[in-house]
Amino acid sequence: MIELLKKLCLAKGVSGREESVCSLIKEEIAPFADSVVIDANNNVIASIGDTSAHNIMLDAHLDEIGYIVTYINENGFLKVAPCGGMDYRVANDSRFKVLTDSGEITAVVCCLPPHLADGGEDKAPSSDAIYLDTGLPAERVRELVSVGDVVAYDVSPISLLNDRFTCSSTDNRACCALLIRIAELIKASPVKSGVTLAFTSQEETYGKGASTAAFSVEPDEAVAVDVSFASQRGVAEYESGKLGGGGMICISPVLSRKMSYRLISLAKEKDIPFQLEVTGSLTGTNADKISIVKSGIPTAVVSVPQRNMHTGAEIVSLDDIENTARLIYEYIKAAC
């Protein structure tokens, strides 16, 4: 799992430019699937078993947050705009990769030294204030970088103590790895229901991938898997889950109450750690899009707790990934 996570997190895939991570996921899921395709929207769709009778779609978005180049100034600095919910508080001096047609170029966010600050700058920069420095002269920058190129975090994945894992794109590569783990479990012990694994694009910007994938697959039911907030300093317990406490089963008006409570029942029956996440409105996941496709698709959400969301130091628990995979596998097994 650690090696798979490292590979997935190192493959760049900012919303709208997911080709690299699409190719990797197709390669990783192929040994466990009957068919795998990459569709027109950069969704990787893998089918397992007979999906004509009863088809359960599992969704995990494969894109990550980043920036897009909007302007190159006279000195060769790159002005950027966010692709997804970038956290400007951690932007200063962060390292990124500019993904150009000719390859990747390392860049850092320009940052005013504290010696030159008068105190008024000691706050999160606005999006208008963020420029990237590649170290290259302006004319060379213009040769290599184009307006519209995307920018991804340049962070090395690291294993932490206590089965923790940190990188910039565990949202949502942790759940891509989770879906691959479910496929592995099905391969080892087949289920009666057909399963479609949908690794979907552009969740961080619009959710187009999940909408079009669900429309194409037209499953009988769906489970969306994403990350959610883990408890940490400054986050109230009632607004978060516990890292290492198991998958967070969501209860929401937009979700299938029957599916959610079936997941809870199975977790108790199989002694699989789980937590509850309750929201009075939308879930903030692909489930919001999937559940209203065509005439409606019964949908559930199980999330992996994550600290430091939308930063270069996101943290997840390997135990949570494994236990969530086991829970969803048991749900699939009991479906028919």
GIBELVEN-V538373 format. One record per residue. RES is the residue in one letter. PHI is phi as a letter, one per 20 degrees, with the letter a starting at -180 (NA if undefined). PSI is psi as a letter, one per 20 degrees, with the letter a starting at -180 (none if undefined). NEAR is the number of other ideal C-beta (glycine too) atoms within 8 Angstrom. Layout:
BEGIN
res:RES phi:PHI psi:PSI near:NEAR
res:RES phi:PHI psi:PSI near:NEAR
END
This chain:
BEGIN
res:M phi:NA psi:g near:9
res:I phi:f psi:g near:8
res:E phi:f psi:h near:6
res:L phi:f psi:g near:10
res:L phi:f psi:g near:15
res:K phi:g psi:g near:10
res:K phi:f psi:g near:10
res:L phi:f psi:h near:15
res:C phi:f psi:h near:12
res:L phi:f psi:h near:7
res:A phi:f psi:o near:10
res:K phi:f psi:q near:12
res:G phi:a psi:m near:14
res:V phi:f psi:q near:18
res:S phi:g psi:p near:16
res:G phi:n psi:i near:11
res:R phi:c psi:l near:9
res:E phi:e psi:j near:14
res:E phi:g psi:g near:8
res:S phi:f psi:g near:9
res:V phi:f psi:h near:15
res:C phi:g psi:g near:15
res:S phi:f psi:g near:10
res:L phi:f psi:g near:11
res:I phi:f psi:g near:14
res:K phi:g psi:g near:11
res:E phi:f psi:g near:7
res:E phi:f psi:h near:11
res:I phi:e psi:h near:16
res:A phi:g psi:g near:9
res:P phi:f psi:i near:6
res:F phi:d psi:i near:11
res:A phi:d psi:q near:12
res:D phi:e psi:h near:5
res:S phi:b psi:q near:6
res:V phi:b psi:p near:11
res:V phi:c psi:q near:6
res:I phi:d psi:o near:10
res:D phi:e psi:a near:10
res:A phi:f psi:i near:4
res:N phi:d psi:j near:10
res:N phi:m psi:k near:15
res:N phi:e psi:p near:13
res:V phi:e psi:o near:15
res:I phi:d psi:o near:15
res:A phi:d psi:p near:14
res:S phi:d psi:p near:13
res:I phi:c psi:p near:12
res:G phi:m psi:a near:12
res:D phi:e psi:o near:5
res:T phi:e psi:j near:11
res:S phi:e psi:h near:5
res:A phi:e psi:f near:8
res:H phi:c psi:p near:9
res:N phi:c psi:o near:14
res:I phi:d psi:p near:15
res:M phi:e psi:p near:17
res:L phi:d psi:p near:14
res:D phi:d psi:p near:16
res:A phi:b psi:p near:16
res:H phi:f psi:q near:16
res:L phi:d psi:i near:16
res:D phi:e psi:r near:18
res:E phi:c psi:r near:16
res:I phi:f psi:r near:12
res:G phi:a psi:b near:15
res:Y phi:c psi:r near:14
res:I phi:c psi:p near:13
res:V phi:f psi:p near:16
res:T phi:d psi:i near:7
res:Y phi:a psi:q near:7
res:I phi:d psi:o near:12
res:N phi:e psi:a near:9
res:E phi:f psi:h near:4
res:N phi:e psi:j near:5
res:G phi:n psi:j near:14
res:F phi:f psi:q near:10
res:L phi:e psi:o near:16
res:K phi:e psi:p near:11
res:V phi:c psi:q near:12
res:A phi:c psi:q near:8
res:P phi:f psi:q near:11
res:C phi:d psi:n near:14
res:G phi:n psi:a near:13
res:G phi:e psi:m near:7
res:M phi:f psi:q near:12
res:D phi:e psi:o near:8
res:Y phi:f psi:i near:10
res:R phi:f psi:h near:5
res:V phi:d psi:j near:9
res:A phi:f psi:g near:11
res:N phi:g psi:p near:7
res:D phi:m psi:j near:6
res:S phi:f psi:q near:10
res:R phi:d psi:p near:9
res:F phi:c psi:r near:15
res:K phi:d psi:p near:12
res:V phi:e psi:p near:16
res:L phi:e psi:n near:11
res:T phi:d psi:r near:11
res:D phi:f psi:h near:4
res:S phi:d psi:j near:4
res:G phi:p psi:a near:4
res:E phi:e psi:p near:8
res:I phi:c psi:p near:11
res:T phi:f psi:p near:11
res:A phi:b psi:q near:14
res:V phi:c psi:q near:11
res:V phi:f psi:p near:13
res:C phi:f psi:p near:9
res:C phi:b psi:p near:7
res:L phi:f psi:p near:7
res:P phi:f psi:q near:6
res:P phi:f psi:h near:5
res:H phi:f psi:h near:4
res:L phi:d psi:j near:5
res:A phi:e psi:q near:10
res:D phi:d psi:j near:4
res:G phi:o psi:h near:5
res:G phi:f psi:i near:6
res:E phi:e psi:i near:7
res:D phi:e psi:m near:5
res:K phi:b psi:r near:5
res:A phi:f psi:p near:6
res:P phi:f psi:q near:9
res:S phi:e psi:r near:7
res:S phi:f psi:h near:9
res:D phi:f psi:h near:4
res:A phi:e psi:i near:6
res:I phi:e psi:p near:14
res:Y phi:c psi:q near:11
res:L phi:d psi:q near:15
res:D phi:d psi:o near:10
res:T phi:e psi:i near:12
res:G phi:n psi:i near:5
res:L phi:e psi:q near:9
res:P phi:f psi:q near:6
res:A phi:g psi:g near:11
res:E phi:f psi:h near:7
res:R phi:f psi:h near:9
res:V phi:g psi:g near:13
res:R phi:f psi:h near:9
res:E phi:f psi:h near:5
res:L phi:e psi:h near:9
res:V phi:d psi:p near:12
res:S phi:d psi:q near:7
res:V phi:g psi:p near:7
res:G phi:o psi:i near:6
res:D phi:f psi:q near:12
res:V phi:e psi:r near:14
res:V phi:c psi:p near:16
res:A phi:d psi:q near:14
res:Y phi:g psi:q near:12
res:D phi:d psi:n near:7
res:V phi:c psi:p near:9
res:S phi:e psi:p near:4
res:P phi:f psi:q near:11
res:I phi:c psi:p near:7
res:S phi:e psi:p near:6
res:L phi:d psi:r near:8
res:L phi:f psi:r near:3
res:N phi:m psi:k near:6
res:D phi:l psi:k near:7
res:R phi:e psi:q near:12
res:F phi:b psi:p near:16
res:T phi:c psi:q near:12
res:C phi:a psi:a near:14
res:S phi:e psi:h near:12
res:S phi:c psi:k near:13
res:T phi:f psi:i near:16
res:D phi:e psi:n near:13
res:N phi:c psi:k near:16
res:R phi:f psi:h near:15
res:A phi:g psi:h near:15
res:C phi:e psi:h near:14
res:C phi:f psi:g near:14
res:A phi:f psi:h near:13
res:L phi:f psi:g near:15
res:L phi:f psi:h near:14
res:I phi:f psi:h near:13
res:R phi:f psi:h near:12
res:I phi:f psi:g near:15
res:A phi:f psi:h near:15
res:E phi:f psi:g near:9
res:L phi:f psi:g near:11
res:I phi:f psi:h near:15
res:K phi:f psi:g near:8
res:A phi:f psi:h near:5
res:S phi:b psi:n near:6
res:P phi:g psi:q near:6
res:V phi:d psi:r near:12
res:K phi:f psi:h near:8
res:S phi:f psi:q near:12
res:G phi:f psi:q near:13
res:V phi:c psi:p near:17
res:T phi:d psi:p near:15
res:L phi:e psi:o near:17
res:A phi:d psi:o near:15
res:F phi:e psi:o near:15
res:T phi:d psi:q near:14
res:S phi:e psi:r near:15
res:Q phi:l psi:k near:16
res:E phi:f psi:h near:15
res:E phi:f psi:i near:11
res:T phi:d psi:h near:10
res:Y phi:b psi:h near:5
res:G phi:n psi:j near:11
res:K phi:f psi:h near:9
res:G phi:g psi:g near:16
res:A phi:f psi:h near:16
res:S phi:f psi:g near:11
res:T phi:f psi:h near:12
res:A phi:f psi:g near:16
res:A phi:f psi:h near:17
res:F phi:f psi:g near:9
res:S phi:f psi:g near:8
res:V phi:f psi:h near:12
res:E phi:l psi:m near:9
res:P phi:f psi:r near:12
res:D phi:f psi:h near:7
res:E phi:b psi:r near:13
res:A phi:b psi:q near:16
res:V phi:c psi:o near:15
res:A phi:e psi:p near:16
res:V phi:c psi:p near:16
res:D phi:b psi:a near:15
res:V phi:e psi:q near:14
res:S phi:b psi:r near:13
res:F phi:f psi:p near:10
res:A phi:e psi:q near:13
res:S phi:f psi:p near:10
res:Q phi:a psi:r near:8
res:R phi:g psi:p near:3
res:G phi:n psi:i near:3
res:V phi:d psi:p near:10
res:A phi:f psi:q near:5
res:E phi:g psi:h near:6
res:Y phi:f psi:i near:4
res:E phi:d psi:j near:6
res:S phi:b psi:r near:13
res:G phi:d psi:r near:13
res:K phi:e psi:p near:9
res:L phi:f psi:p near:14
res:G phi:n psi:j near:10
res:G phi:e psi:j near:10
res:G phi:o psi:r near:14
res:G phi:f psi:q near:14
res:M phi:d psi:o near:14
res:I phi:e psi:p near:15
res:C phi:e psi:p near:18
res:I phi:d psi:o near:10
res:S phi:b psi:q near:13
res:P phi:g psi:h near:5
res:V phi:e psi:i near:10
res:L phi:d psi:r near:15
res:S phi:f psi:o near:10
res:R phi:f psi:h near:7
res:K phi:f psi:g near:7
res:M phi:f psi:g near:13
res:S phi:f psi:g near:13
res:Y phi:f psi:h near:8
res:R phi:f psi:g near:10
res:L phi:f psi:g near:15
res:I phi:f psi:g near:11
res:S phi:f psi:g near:8
res:L phi:f psi:h near:13
res:A phi:f psi:g near:13
res:K phi:f psi:g near:7
res:E phi:f psi:g near:6
res:K phi:e psi:j near:9
res:D phi:l psi:l near:4
res:I phi:d psi:p near:11
res:P phi:g psi:p near:9
res:F phi:b psi:r near:14
res:Q phi:c psi:r near:12
res:L phi:d psi:q near:9
res:E phi:c psi:o near:12
res:V phi:d psi:p near:7
res:T phi:c psi:q near:10
res:G phi:e psi:j near:5
res:S phi:b psi:c near:6
res:L phi:f psi:r near:7
res:T phi:e psi:i near:12
res:G phi:m psi:j near:5
res:T phi:c psi:r near:11
res:N phi:f psi:i near:14
res:A phi:g psi:h near:17
res:D phi:f psi:h near:12
res:K phi:e psi:g near:11
res:I phi:f psi:g near:16
res:S phi:f psi:i near:14
res:I phi:d psi:j near:7
res:V phi:f psi:p near:11
res:K phi:l psi:c near:6
res:S phi:e psi:j near:2
res:G phi:o psi:p near:7
res:I phi:c psi:p near:15
res:P phi:g psi:p near:11
res:T phi:c psi:q near:15
res:A phi:c psi:r near:16
res:V phi:c psi:p near:16
res:V phi:c psi:p near:14
res:S phi:d psi:q near:14
res:V phi:e psi:p near:17
res:P phi:f psi:q near:20
res:Q phi:b psi:p near:16
res:R phi:e psi:q near:10
res:N phi:m psi:l near:9
res:M phi:g psi:q near:9
res:H phi:m psi:k near:9
res:T phi:c psi:a near:9
res:G phi:e psi:j near:8
res:A phi:c psi:l near:9
res:E phi:f psi:q near:17
res:I phi:c psi:p near:14
res:V phi:c psi:r near:17
res:S phi:d psi:p near:14
res:L phi:f psi:h near:11
res:D phi:f psi:h near:10
res:D phi:f psi:h near:15
res:I phi:f psi:g near:16
res:E phi:f psi:g near:10
res:N phi:f psi:h near:13
res:T phi:f psi:h near:14
res:A phi:f psi:g near:12
res:R phi:f psi:g near:11
res:L phi:f psi:g near:17
res:I phi:f psi:h near:16
res:Y phi:f psi:g near:12
res:E phi:f psi:h near:11
res:Y phi:f psi:g near:12
res:I phi:f psi:g near:13
res:K phi:f psi:h near:9
res:A phi:e psi:i near:7
res:A phi:f psi:h near:11
res:C phi:c psi:none near:6
END
